[in-house]
Amino acid sequence: MNATEMKNIYCNILKISVFVFFFIVVGACGKDKEPIPEPTNAELIVGKWYITKTTTSDGAVQQPANDCEKKTCYEFSAEGVMNVNHFELDEVCKNTLSMTAQYTLTLDRRKLVVIGSDGVSNAFEIIRLNDKILEIEVGGGIIAEFEKR
């Protein structure tokens, strides 16, 4: 092999290396990850929600008065069951209401429908729902805000 042939082989190897490197880089950059779909309201509502405040139609804000009231919890399961435990302070912290109901979301996912054990249903407009905050209008212009924990 003479020097010219060696030079041609070296140039061909170099060209192939650059070509392979180029496709590795372009291939790695060109593959975007699949976008993660936004969770649906049906997925977001599942979990334990604790009331943080209520706001009346005139703008007055009321927060839980004490640590006992802050224990009040609404728990939604993926199977459509809602458990409520309401606490009040009367010398000692008491669970004053425990109830289980069925719930569903309307097809447009903008209303939460709660069906009590007596079969009576109530629909609540969902103002805001994300992975941390649930705001619903509970009637009479009162908006309840909950925090997921």
Secondary structure, DSSP 8 states (H G I E B T S, - for coil): --HHHHHHHHHHHHHHHHHHHHHHHHHHHH----------HHHHT-EEEEEEEEE-TT--EE--SSTTGGG-EEEE-TTSEEEEEEEEESSSEEEEEEEEEEEEE-TTS-EEEEE-TTS-EEEEEEEEESSSEEEEEEETTEEEEEEE-
